[in-house]
Amino acid sequence: EKNILSAILGTATIVVLCASLAEPMWFELKGGQCCHSFLGLKTFFSTIGTGYFQQHCINSRTLTLIQVIIVFCFLAIIMSLFSFILDVIAPRHKPFWKVLKRYSFGYVSTVLLCATMVGFSYWASQEIFTLQYQHRLYEGSKVTVSFSIGVYLIACAGGIAVLATASNLMRQYPTDEEEQAARLMEEESEDETTWSSSGRPPPYAP
């Protein structure tokens, strides 16, 4: 049941998601009155990021969208970690956890969350563009707001999670009969080990 390839891909997904959270460049701003050329998520982990209101960088809707992206990113990390643990532990005797592992519930959730984060990032970029256009450096100034490294890392994490999902879904698992036979063989081997460790044969009963 253990899937080393899926576990490695899951680890890569978690690392890339954490890197995207720490990445200071998510949105690149040009042509507006905002004094920052780049905006990242880590600035808005606390109330410190609210100071960007006075600098014509974000509005209340943009702040809400960025906070939602942060929450989704943490959820994606948790779901990837959940699937990674299932790949390593490989539960066989508990059907519920076995089904979650084989059908990559955590990685599928990560893919959906990454796609949602990219959509919210586009929405936030449009809000930032509108604000920058209203506060241009001068009349006729060309305003652009584009994605930067952080958004691309999220897309990359989603792609890696897709590969982890495929490695689980395309793997050939034993049937119920094969699993039952394997359990019986394990029980017999345990009985033989117990008998050999006792040092004497079982008492004869006529």
N, CA, C and O of each residue as an XYZ file, in Angstrom:
824
protein
N       0.803     -1.202      0.000
C       0.000      0.000      0.000
C       0.851      1.273      0.000
O       0.388      2.324     -0.442
N       2.069      1.187      0.483
C       2.903      2.383      0.530
C       3.235      2.850     -0.882
O       3.527      2.045     -1.766
N       3.184      4.167     -1.077
C       3.471      4.741     -2.387
C       4.566      5.787     -2.207
O       4.285      6.938     -1.875
N       5.805      5.384     -2.426
C       6.936      6.273     -2.202
C       6.936      7.435     -3.197
O       7.233      8.572     -2.830
N       6.602      7.143     -4.456
C       6.584      8.199     -5.469
C       5.566      9.279     -5.111
O       5.853     10.473     -5.203
N       4.384      8.849     -4.706
C       3.357      9.814     -4.322
C       3.791     10.608     -3.099
O       3.514     11.804     -3.013
N       4.469      9.964     -2.151
C       4.949     10.670     -0.958
C       5.991     11.725     -1.324
O       5.995     12.823     -0.765
N       6.871     11.387     -2.263
C       7.887     12.359     -2.703
C       7.219     13.553     -3.380
O       7.574     14.703     -3.119
N       6.252     13.274     -4.249
C       5.531     14.364     -4.914
C       4.733     15.193     -3.911
O       4.624     16.411     -4.051
N       4.176     14.526     -2.900
C       3.458     15.256     -1.863
C       4.383     16.179     -1.082
O       4.009     17.304     -0.751
N       5.596     15.700     -0.787
C       6.584     16.542     -0.109
C       6.936     17.758     -0.956
O       7.038     18.873     -0.443
N       7.120     17.538     -2.258
C       7.424     18.654     -3.160
C       6.276     19.660     -3.191
O       6.509     20.868     -3.228
N       5.041     19.166     -3.175
C       3.883     20.061     -3.167
C       3.874     20.939     -1.926
O       3.635     22.144     -2.013
N       4.137     20.333     -0.763
C       4.150     21.090      0.489
C       5.251     22.141      0.470
O       5.029     23.277      0.889
N       6.438     21.776     -0.013
C       7.561     22.715     -0.060
C       7.237     23.898     -0.963
O       7.508     25.043     -0.603
N       6.661     23.635     -2.128
C       6.339     24.714     -3.068
C       5.252     25.625     -2.499
O       5.314     26.843     -2.670
N       4.262     25.047     -1.827
C       3.206     25.864     -1.211
C       3.778     26.760     -0.113
O       3.416     27.932     -0.014
N       4.662     26.211      0.702
C       5.294     27.026      1.751
C       6.155     28.132      1.135
O       6.191     29.254      1.639
N       6.842     27.804      0.045
C       7.652     28.821     -0.635
C       6.780     29.938     -1.194
O       7.172     31.105     -1.170
N       5.604     29.585     -1.695
C       4.705     30.621     -2.236
C       4.207     31.553     -1.134
O       4.024     32.747     -1.369
N       3.985     31.013      0.069
C       3.563     31.860      1.189
C       4.664     32.854      1.572
O       4.386     34.012      1.880
N       5.900     32.391      1.549
C       7.017     33.245      1.935
C       7.480     34.162      0.812
O       8.229     35.108      1.057
N       7.049     33.900     -0.401
C       7.495     34.678     -1.559
C       6.939     36.112     -1.480
O       5.725     36.288     -1.375
N       7.807     37.136     -1.529
C       7.325     38.527     -1.441
C       6.756     39.076     -2.747
O       6.184     40.166     -2.761
N       6.907     38.335     -3.841
C       6.455     38.851     -5.144
C       5.302     37.998     -5.678
O       5.515     36.918     -6.230
N       4.083     38.499     -5.503
C       2.892     37.865     -6.052
C       2.299     38.699     -7.180
O       1.870     38.166     -8.203
N       2.281     40.008     -6.981
C       1.725     40.925     -7.975
C       2.756     42.008     -8.277
O       3.341     42.596     -7.367
N       2.967     42.261     -9.559
C       3.894     43.303     -9.984
C       3.090     44.518    -10.435
O       2.215     44.411    -11.294
N       3.397     45.680     -9.846
C       2.631     46.896    -10.095
C       3.497     47.925    -10.812
O       4.644     48.155    -10.430
N       2.943     48.540    -11.851
C       3.643     49.592    -12.593
C       2.650     50.686    -12.989
O       1.509     50.406    -13.357
N       3.102     51.917    -12.905
C       2.315     53.046    -13.417
C       1.376     53.689    -12.424
O       0.759     54.703    -12.747
N       1.240     53.139    -11.218
C       0.356     53.714    -10.210
C       1.128     54.458     -9.129
O       2.357     54.518     -9.157
N       0.390     55.025     -8.171
C       1.011     55.779     -7.091
C       1.483     54.893     -5.940
O       2.097     55.387     -4.994
N       1.212     53.618     -6.009
C       1.707     52.712     -4.965
C       3.230     52.709     -4.989
O       3.847     52.555     -6.042
N       3.830     52.883     -3.803
C       5.280     52.984     -3.731
C       5.973     51.628     -3.777
O       7.202     51.559     -3.746
N       5.207     50.564     -3.850
C       5.774     49.213     -3.900
C       5.640     48.652     -5.316
O       4.591     48.772     -5.949
N       6.705     48.049     -5.793
C       6.660     47.437     -7.119
C       6.064     46.038     -7.077
O       5.554     45.546     -8.083
N       6.129     45.392     -5.903
C       5.602     44.042     -5.756
C       4.785     43.954     -4.470
O       5.065     44.635     -3.484
N       3.771     43.099     -4.511
C       2.977     42.783     -3.338
C       3.020     41.267     -3.132
O       2.921     40.504     -4.093
N       3.167     40.835     -1.875
C       3.176     39.417     -1.546
C       2.186     39.112     -0.441
O       1.588     40.019      0.138
N       2.014     37.821     -0.150
C       1.031     37.416      0.846
C       1.515     37.659      2.270
O       0.726     38.041      3.134
N       2.798     37.443      2.524
C       3.272     37.472      3.910
C       3.105     38.847      4.542
O       3.088     38.966      5.767
N       2.980     39.895      3.714
C       2.763     41.232      4.249
C       1.420     41.345      4.944
O       1.241     42.175      5.836
N       0.464     40.498      4.529
C      -0.900     40.618      5.023
C      -1.249     39.538      6.047
O      -2.427     39.276      6.289
N      -0.229     38.905      6.654
C      -0.488     37.936      7.709
C      -1.040     38.600      8.967
O      -1.700     37.947      9.775
N      -0.778     39.874      9.135
C      -1.224     40.602     10.320
C      -1.806     41.946      9.891
O      -2.016     42.187      8.703
N      -2.059     42.803     10.846
C      -2.629     44.129     10.555
C      -1.613     45.078      9.943
O      -1.961     46.201      9.578
N      -0.352     44.645      9.823
C       0.670     45.513      9.235
C       0.319     45.865      7.795
O       0.569     46.980      7.337
N      -0.263     44.898      7.089
C      -0.587     45.125      5.684
C      -1.665     46.161      5.466
O      -1.821     46.659      4.351
N      -2.419     46.501      6.511
C      -3.467     47.508      6.337
C      -2.888     48.887      6.060
O      -3.603     49.770      5.586
N      -1.616     49.086      6.346
C      -0.986     50.359      6.030
C      -0.894     50.623      4.542
O      -0.633     51.752      4.126
N      -1.105     49.601      3.738
C      -1.056     49.765      2.287
C      -2.277     50.526      1.767
O      -2.286     50.967      0.618
N      -3.307     50.684      2.603
C      -4.471     51.462      2.186
C      -4.070     52.905      1.912
O      -4.469     53.489      0.904
N      -3.274     53.478      2.819
C      -2.878     54.875      2.678
C      -1.899     55.088      1.528
O      -1.677     56.221      1.100
N      -1.313     54.000      1.028
C      -0.323     54.114     -0.037
C      -0.930     53.833     -1.414
O      -0.201     53.678     -2.393
N      -2.254     53.766     -1.491
C      -2.963     53.521     -2.755
C      -2.519     52.214     -3.418
O      -2.419     52.135     -4.642
N      -2.254     51.190     -2.599
C      -1.840     49.893     -3.135
C      -3.007     48.909     -3.184
O      -3.144     48.162     -4.153
N      -3.847     48.900     -2.151
C      -4.967     47.963     -2.088
C      -6.191     48.671     -1.528
O      -6.095     49.747     -0.938
N      -7.339     48.045     -1.726
C      -8.571     48.496     -1.077
C      -9.093     47.365     -0.196
O      -8.467     46.310     -0.096
N     -10.225     47.586      0.434
C     -10.756     46.598      1.385
C     -11.083     45.274      0.700
O     -10.871     44.211      1.284
N     -11.599     45.322     -0.534
C     -11.929     44.084     -1.239
C     -10.668     43.296     -1.579
O     -10.639     42.071     -1.459
N      -9.634     44.005     -2.003
C      -8.366     43.327     -2.301
C      -7.796     42.670     -1.057
O      -7.293     41.548     -1.127
N      -7.865     43.346      0.074
C      -7.367     42.767      1.326
C      -8.132     41.498      1.676
O      -7.534     40.504      2.089
N      -9.443     41.526      1.515
C     -10.247     40.333      1.803
C      -9.860     39.184      0.883
O      -9.727     38.048      1.339
N      -9.676     39.460     -0.404
C      -9.298     38.422     -1.359
C      -7.933     37.818     -1.000
O      -7.754     36.602     -1.070
N      -6.985     38.658     -0.622
C      -5.661     38.158     -0.263
C      -5.728     37.302      0.997
O      -5.051     36.278      1.089
N      -6.534     37.713      1.959
C      -6.684     36.907      3.177
C      -7.331     35.552      2.882
O      -6.975     34.545      3.494
N      -8.279     35.531      1.947
C      -8.886     34.259      1.539
C      -7.841     33.361      0.872
O      -7.818     32.154      1.111
N      -6.987     33.940      0.045
C      -5.922     33.174     -0.609
C      -4.988     32.576      0.438
O      -4.565     31.428      0.302
N      -4.661     33.341      1.481
C      -3.790     32.841      2.547
C      -4.428     31.636      3.243
O      -3.760     30.633      3.492
N      -5.725     31.742      3.555
C      -6.425     30.632      4.212
C      -6.426     29.396      3.319
O      -6.174     28.288      3.793
N      -6.708     29.579      2.033
C      -6.724     28.449      1.096
C      -5.342     27.813      0.979
O      -5.225     26.596      0.833
N      -4.301     28.630      1.041
C      -2.943     28.098      0.932
C      -2.613     27.213      2.133
O      -2.016     26.148      1.974
N      -2.997     27.647      3.326
C      -2.781     26.812      4.511
C      -3.609     25.530      4.437
O      -3.138     24.464      4.831
N      -4.837     25.628      3.936
C      -5.655     24.425      3.777
C      -5.014     23.451      2.797
O      -5.032     22.241      3.024
N      -4.448     23.969      1.711
C      -3.786     23.112      0.724
C      -2.580     22.408      1.348
O      -2.332     21.235      1.069
N      -1.836     23.119      2.189
C      -0.696     22.496      2.864
C      -1.173     21.372      3.781
O      -0.570     20.300      3.820
N      -2.260     21.621      4.522
C      -2.785     20.603      5.445
C      -3.269     19.378      4.678
O      -2.998     18.250      5.091
N      -3.981     19.578      3.571
C      -4.495     18.454      2.794
C      -3.362     17.654      2.158
O      -3.427     16.426      2.096
N      -2.331     18.338      1.688
C      -1.176     17.628      1.119
C      -0.442     16.832      2.191
O      -0.002     15.708      1.948
N      -0.313     17.418      3.374
C       0.329     16.707      4.480
C      -0.490     15.490      4.893
O       0.068     14.446      5.231
N      -1.809     15.625      4.865
C      -2.694     14.503      5.189
C      -2.471     13.332      4.224
O      -2.342     12.186      4.654
N      -2.428     13.622      2.929
C      -2.199     12.557      1.946
C      -0.791     11.990      2.047
O      -0.584     10.792      1.853
N       0.173     12.847      2.351
C       1.551     12.363      2.520
C       1.628     11.342      3.655
O       2.276     10.304      3.519
N       0.967     11.641      4.774
C       0.975     10.716      5.910
C       0.320      9.391      5.529
O       0.811      8.328      5.909
N      -0.789      9.446      4.779
C      -1.443      8.206      4.343
C      -0.541      7.406      3.411
O      -0.518      6.177      3.475
N       0.211      8.101      2.536
C       1.130      7.398      1.632
C       2.227      6.675      2.404
O       2.663      5.595      2.006
N       2.672      7.269      3.504
C       3.771      6.681      4.270
C       3.264      5.571      5.194
O       3.865      4.499      5.279
N       2.147      5.843      5.888
C       1.613      4.855      6.834
C       0.987      3.669      6.110
O       1.117      2.526      6.548
N       0.302      3.949      4.994
C      -0.346      2.914      4.185
C      -1.303      2.052      5.002
O      -1.040      0.866      5.197
N      -2.408      2.622      5.482
C      -3.363      1.814      6.278
C      -4.026      0.744      5.423
O      -4.541      1.033      4.343
N      -4.011     -0.480      5.907
C      -4.613     -1.591      5.165
C      -5.828     -2.181      5.861
O      -6.723     -2.717      5.206
N      -5.864     -2.086      7.172
C      -6.925     -2.760      7.922
C      -8.110     -1.851      8.233
O      -9.084     -2.294      8.842
N      -8.041     -0.589      7.825
C      -9.139      0.346      8.046
C      -9.633      0.826      6.684
O      -8.979      1.654      6.049
N     -10.762      0.324      6.234
C     -11.244      0.621      4.868
C     -11.411      2.109      4.588
O     -11.120      2.558      3.479
N     -11.872      2.881      5.565
C     -12.112      4.313      5.328
C     -10.836      5.028      4.928
O     -10.811      5.741      3.924
N      -9.761      4.842      5.715
C      -8.497      5.501      5.407
C      -7.868      4.947      4.134
O      -7.199      5.667      3.393
N      -8.091      3.666      3.894
C      -7.551      3.062      2.679
C      -8.182      3.669      1.432
O      -7.493      3.920      0.444
N      -9.486      3.904      1.476
C     -10.172      4.518      0.337
C      -9.687      5.952      0.125
O      -9.461      6.370     -1.011
N      -9.528      6.707      1.220
C      -9.028      8.084      1.100
C      -7.640      8.117      0.481
O      -7.319      9.016     -0.297
N      -6.815      7.128      0.831
C      -5.462      7.092      0.265
C      -5.476      6.709     -1.205
O      -4.843      7.369     -2.030
N      -6.198      5.638     -1.536
C      -6.167      5.144     -2.909
C      -6.747      6.139     -3.900
O      -6.300      6.209     -5.045
N      -7.741      6.910     -3.468
C      -8.366      7.873     -4.368
C      -7.836      9.289     -4.161
O      -8.418     10.250     -4.662
N      -6.734      9.419     -3.426
C      -5.999     10.686     -3.293
C      -6.912     11.853     -2.921
O      -6.898     12.901     -3.566
N      -7.698     11.652     -1.877
C      -8.618     12.714     -1.462
C      -7.875     14.013     -1.139
O      -8.313     15.094     -1.532
N      -6.750     13.906     -0.423
C      -6.003     15.097     -0.040
C      -5.392     15.818     -1.228
O      -5.444     17.045     -1.306
N      -4.807     15.055     -2.165
C      -4.169     15.681     -3.324
C      -5.202     16.291     -4.273
O      -4.962     17.348     -4.855
N      -6.344     15.631     -4.428
C      -7.403     16.198     -5.265
C      -7.889     17.517     -4.670
O      -8.121     18.487     -5.393
N      -8.039     17.544     -3.346
C      -8.442     18.785     -2.681
C      -7.388     19.874     -2.883
O      -7.728     21.043     -3.070
N      -6.112     19.491     -2.846
C      -5.035     20.456     -3.065
C      -5.102     21.047     -4.469
O      -4.925     22.251     -4.651
N      -5.357     20.195     -5.460
C      -5.471     20.679     -6.843
C      -6.618     21.689     -6.963
O      -6.458     22.743     -7.579
N      -7.760     21.367     -6.379
C      -8.906     22.277     -6.437
C      -8.616     23.588     -5.711
O      -9.005     24.660     -6.174
N      -7.931     23.495     -4.572
C      -7.595     24.708     -3.825
C      -6.601     25.572     -4.597
O      -6.714     26.797     -4.594
N      -5.630     24.945     -5.256
C      -4.657     25.707     -6.050
C      -5.344     26.408     -7.217
O      -5.047     27.567     -7.509
N      -6.256     25.715     -7.881
C      -6.994     26.344     -8.980
C      -7.836     27.508     -8.465
O      -7.924     28.550     -9.115
N      -8.455     27.331     -7.300
C      -9.250     28.416     -6.714
C      -8.368     29.606     -6.355
O      -8.767     30.755     -6.550
N      -7.166     29.340     -5.829
C      -6.251     30.426     -5.476
C      -5.806     31.219     -6.704
O      -5.680     32.442     -6.646
N      -5.572     30.525     -7.802
C      -5.208     31.238     -9.032
C      -6.361     32.129     -9.484
O      -6.143     33.262     -9.914
N      -7.600     31.611     -9.386
C      -8.762     32.427     -9.747
C      -8.914     33.648     -8.854
O      -9.198     34.743     -9.340
N      -8.728     33.467     -7.549
C      -8.811     34.603     -6.625
C      -7.652     35.576     -6.854
O      -7.811     36.782     -6.664
N      -6.498     35.065     -7.257
C      -5.366     35.945     -7.558
C      -5.686     36.833     -8.756
O      -5.352     38.018     -8.765
N      -6.333     36.256     -9.766
C      -6.731     37.067    -10.919
C      -7.740     38.140    -10.502
O      -7.652     39.287    -10.940
N      -8.691     37.760     -9.659
C      -9.679     38.715     -9.167
C      -8.992     39.849     -8.397
O      -9.311     41.022     -8.588
N      -8.046     39.483     -7.526
C      -7.319     40.501     -6.754
C      -6.503     41.408     -7.671
O      -6.423     42.614     -7.437
N      -5.898     40.837     -8.712
C      -5.109     41.663     -9.637
C      -5.984     42.678    -10.368
O      -5.543     43.795    -10.639
N      -7.223     42.298    -10.689
C      -8.135     43.237    -11.335
C      -8.529     44.367    -10.387
O      -8.654     45.519    -10.801
N      -8.724     44.028     -9.112
C      -9.034     45.061     -8.123
C      -7.850     46.012     -7.943
O      -8.027     47.226     -7.844
N      -6.636     45.442     -7.903
C      -5.442     46.285     -7.766
C      -5.279     47.169     -8.994
O      -4.919     48.340     -8.870
N      -5.540     46.624    -10.176
C      -5.419     47.406    -11.407
C      -6.396     48.583    -11.400
O      -6.034     49.699    -11.771
N      -7.628     48.327    -10.979
C      -8.623     49.402    -10.942
C      -8.179     50.521    -10.006
O      -8.301     51.699    -10.340
N      -7.662     50.152     -8.833
C      -7.200     51.164     -7.879
C      -5.995     51.920     -8.419
O      -5.909     53.139     -8.271
N      -5.059     51.203     -9.046
C      -3.884     51.872     -9.604
C      -4.267     52.801    -10.755
O      -3.664     53.860    -10.929
N      -5.259     52.406    -11.531
C      -5.699     53.249    -12.644
C      -6.346     54.534    -12.124
O      -6.213     55.594    -12.735
N      -7.042     54.433    -11.004
C      -7.656     55.626    -10.412
C      -6.628     56.553     -9.779
O      -6.882     57.746     -9.611
N      -5.461     56.004     -9.425
C      -4.396     56.793     -8.807
C      -3.121     56.640     -9.631
O      -2.108     56.138     -9.142
N      -3.184     57.077    -10.883
C      -2.022     56.996    -11.762
C      -0.981     58.035    -11.373
O      -1.286     59.028    -10.712
N       0.259     57.787    -11.796
C       1.330     58.736    -11.510
C       1.065     60.074    -12.178
O       1.295     61.129    -11.588
N       0.585     60.024    -13.402
C       0.233     61.238    -14.138
C      -0.783     60.869    -15.205
O      -0.955     59.690    -15.512
N      -1.442     61.834    -15.759
C      -2.460     61.589    -16.767
C      -1.837     60.934    -18.003
O      -0.862     61.439    -18.559
N      -2.402     59.827    -18.414
C      -1.865     59.093    -19.559
C      -0.837     58.050    -19.189
O      -0.296     57.381    -20.070
N      -0.547     57.892    -17.890
C       0.415     56.886    -17.447
C      -0.143     55.488    -17.693
O      -1.311     55.221    -17.409
N       0.695     54.597    -18.222
C       0.275     53.225    -18.492
C       0.359     52.410    -17.204
O       1.423     52.302    -16.595
N      -0.765     51.844    -16.802
C      -0.836     51.055    -15.572
C      -0.900     49.572    -15.931
O      -1.709     49.161    -16.763
N      -0.040     48.776    -15.297
C      -0.066     47.329    -15.496
C       0.039     46.633    -14.144
O       0.790     47.058    -13.266
N      -0.721     45.567    -13.996
C      -0.640     44.698    -12.817
C      -0.555     43.273    -13.346
O      -1.463     42.810    -14.037
N       0.513     42.589    -13.030
C       0.729     41.240    -13.581
C       1.106     40.276    -12.459
O       1.519     40.682    -11.373
N       0.947     38.975    -12.760
C       1.343     37.945    -11.817
C       2.864     37.892    -11.704
O       3.594     38.231    -12.636
N       3.314     37.456    -10.532
C       4.743     37.263    -10.334
C       4.992     35.856     -9.786
O       4.155     34.966     -9.939
N       6.126     35.668     -9.159
C       6.607     34.321     -8.818
C       5.624     33.561     -7.931
O       5.421     32.364     -8.131
N       5.011     34.231     -6.958
C       4.139     33.552     -6.000
C       2.975     32.823     -6.655
O       2.660     31.692     -6.286
N       2.336     33.467     -7.623
C       1.195     32.850     -8.302
C       1.654     31.660     -9.132
O       0.966     30.642     -9.202
N       2.815     31.790     -9.759
C       3.333     30.684    -10.560
C       3.722     29.492     -9.678
O       3.613     28.341    -10.100
N       4.172     29.771     -8.463
C       4.474     28.679     -7.534
C       3.207     27.923     -7.147
O       3.229     26.700     -7.008
N       2.106     28.649     -6.972
C       0.834     27.994     -6.666
C       0.409     27.090     -7.827
O      -0.025     25.958     -7.610
N       0.535     27.591     -9.054
C       0.196     26.778    -10.218
C       1.098     25.554    -10.313
O       0.645     24.468    -10.674
N       2.382     25.734     -9.986
C       3.321     24.609     -9.999
C       2.946     23.575     -8.944
O       3.000     22.373     -9.202
N       2.565     24.042     -7.752
C       2.153     23.121     -6.692
C       0.931     22.315     -7.118
O       0.846     21.117     -6.845
N      -0.016     22.974     -7.787
C      -1.181     22.253     -8.291
C      -0.804     21.196     -9.311
O      -1.376     20.105     -9.319
N       0.158     21.511    -10.176
C       0.614     20.523    -11.159
C       1.281     19.329    -10.514
O       1.065     18.194    -10.939
N       2.093     19.568     -9.488
C       2.741     18.458     -8.780
C       1.698     17.601     -8.074
O       1.808     16.376     -8.045
N       0.680     18.254     -7.503
C      -0.389     17.497     -6.835
C      -1.162     16.635     -7.832
O      -1.632     15.553     -7.479
N      -1.295     17.105     -9.070
C      -1.938     16.296    -10.113
C      -1.121     15.030    -10.361
O      -1.686     13.945    -10.496
N       0.206     15.161    -10.421
C       1.063     13.994    -10.624
C       0.962     13.020     -9.445
O       0.945     11.804     -9.634
N       0.895     13.571     -8.222
C       0.743     12.711     -7.048
C      -0.591     11.965     -7.090
O      -0.664     10.791     -6.729
N      -1.638     12.652     -7.533
C      -2.950     12.007     -7.672
C      -2.893     10.879     -8.697
O      -3.415      9.788     -8.467
N      -2.252     11.159     -9.828
C      -2.156     10.146    -10.882
C      -1.362      8.932    -10.419
O      -1.696      7.801    -10.773
N      -0.302      9.160     -9.622
C       0.509      8.029     -9.156
C      -0.282      7.109     -8.237
O       0.014      5.917     -8.153
N      -1.283      7.646     -7.548
C      -2.136      6.809     -6.698
C      -3.253      6.147     -7.495
O      -3.541      4.965     -7.305
N      -3.882      6.908     -8.387
C      -5.029      6.371     -9.123
C      -4.617      5.321    -10.146
O      -5.379      4.393    -10.416
N      -3.416      5.454    -10.723
C      -2.970      4.540    -11.769
C      -2.222      3.331    -11.206
O      -1.808      2.452    -11.961
N      -2.051      3.285     -9.909
C      -1.331      2.161     -9.322
C      -2.241      0.940     -9.241
O      -3.439      1.058     -8.984
N      -1.653     -0.239     -9.464
C      -2.399     -1.491     -9.395
C      -2.428     -1.982     -7.954
O      -1.388     -2.335     -7.397
N      -3.609     -2.007     -7.351
C      -3.752     -2.449     -5.968
C      -4.278     -3.880     -5.933
O      -4.976     -4.298     -6.857
N      -3.957     -4.640     -4.882
C      -4.467     -6.014     -4.773
C      -5.974     -6.035     -4.554
O      -6.548     -5.105     -3.987
N      -6.598     -7.106     -5.012
C      -8.042     -7.259     -4.825
C      -8.337     -7.651     -3.374
O      -7.422     -7.910     -2.592
N      -9.635     -7.691     -3.024
C     -10.027     -8.061     -1.660
C      -9.597     -9.483     -1.333
O      -9.166     -9.763     -0.214
N      -9.717    -10.402     -2.326
C      -9.323    -11.784     -2.088
C      -7.821    -11.884     -1.845
O      -7.376    -12.636     -0.978
N      -7.041    -11.125     -2.612
C      -5.585    -11.151     -2.433
C      -5.187    -10.569     -1.079
O      -4.267    -11.066     -0.428
N      -5.887     -9.509     -0.657
C      -5.592     -8.933      0.651
C      -5.939     -9.903      1.781
O      -5.210    -10.008      2.767
N      -7.060    -10.609      1.627
C      -7.453    -11.579      2.648
C      -6.446    -12.715      2.729
O      -6.089    -13.163      3.819
N      -5.988    -13.179      1.568
C      -4.979    -14.238      1.558
C      -3.676    -13.761      2.196
O      -3.019    -14.520      2.908
N      -3.301    -12.505      1.945
C      -2.077    -11.963      2.535
C      -2.198    -11.864      4.052
O      -1.239    -12.139      4.775
N      -3.381    -11.470      4.536
C      -3.582    -11.398      5.988
C      -3.500    -12.783      6.636
O      -2.933    -12.934      7.718
N      -4.076    -13.804      5.960
C      -4.001    -15.161      6.499
C      -2.563    -15.655      6.570
O      -2.167    -16.304      7.538
N      -1.783    -15.340      5.536
C      -0.380    -15.737      5.542
C       0.383    -15.028      6.655
O       1.261    -15.621      7.282
N       0.053    -13.761      6.903
C       0.713    -13.044      7.984
C       0.363    -13.662      9.332
O       1.228    -13.821     10.194
N      -0.906    -14.008      9.508
C      -1.320    -14.621     10.779
C      -0.637    -15.971     10.981
O      -0.222    -16.293     12.094
N      -0.516    -16.767      9.909
C       0.158    -18.063     10.026
C       1.631    -17.898     10.364
O       2.180    -18.648     11.171
N       2.270    -16.907      9.738
C       3.685    -16.685     10.024
C       3.873    -16.218     11.452
O       4.858    -16.580     12.095
N       2.933    -15.408     11.968
C       3.020    -14.979     13.368
C       2.842    -16.164     14.310
O       3.526    -16.255     15.329
N       1.925    -17.074     13.973
C       1.734    -18.261     14.807
C       2.984    -19.134     14.819
O       3.381    -19.646     15.865
N       3.607    -19.301     13.639
C       4.820    -20.105     13.568
C       5.946    -19.463     14.371
O       6.733    -20.156     15.018
N       6.016    -18.136     14.325
C       7.063    -17.441     15.087
C       6.844    -17.619     16.578
O       7.794    -17.835     17.331
N       5.587    -17.529     17.003
C       5.272    -17.707     18.425
C       5.597    -19.117     18.883
O       6.123    -19.307     19.980
N       5.287    -20.116     18.049
C       5.547    -21.518     18.394
C       7.048    -21.797     18.484
O       7.504    -22.490     19.393
N       7.821    -21.244     17.522
C       9.262    -21.482     17.526
C       9.936    -20.772     18.690
O      10.936    -21.265     19.211
N       9.414    -19.630     19.109
C      10.024    -18.897     20.216
C       9.741    -19.563     21.560
O      10.474    -19.349     22.525
N       8.677    -20.371     21.626
C       8.360    -21.034     22.891
C       9.361    -22.140     23.229
O       9.537    -22.480     24.398
N      10.016    -22.700     22.212
C      11.063    -23.683     22.427
C      10.561    -25.098     22.602
O      11.382    -26.006     22.728
N       9.285    -25.335     22.618
C       8.766    -26.694     22.773
C       7.481    -26.820     21.968
O       6.765    -25.834     21.792
N       7.184    -28.005     21.482
C       5.973    -28.203     20.675
C       4.756    -28.141     21.565
O       4.867    -28.307     22.779
N       3.602    -27.906     20.984
C       2.374    -27.887     21.792
C       2.103    -29.257     22.400
O       2.453    -30.268     21.792
N       1.488    -29.322     23.586
C       1.230    -30.621     24.262
C       0.344    -31.510     23.421
O      -0.562    -31.049     22.728
N       0.638    -32.834     23.504
C      -0.123    -33.809     22.729
C      -1.435    -34.135     23.458
O      -1.451    -34.443     24.649
N      -2.506    -34.057     22.711
C      -3.830    -34.364     23.269
C      -4.408    -35.502     22.467
O      -4.765    -35.300     21.307
N      -4.522    -36.741     23.052
C      -5.052    -37.890     22.276
C      -6.537    -37.706     22.008
O      -7.161    -38.559     21.375
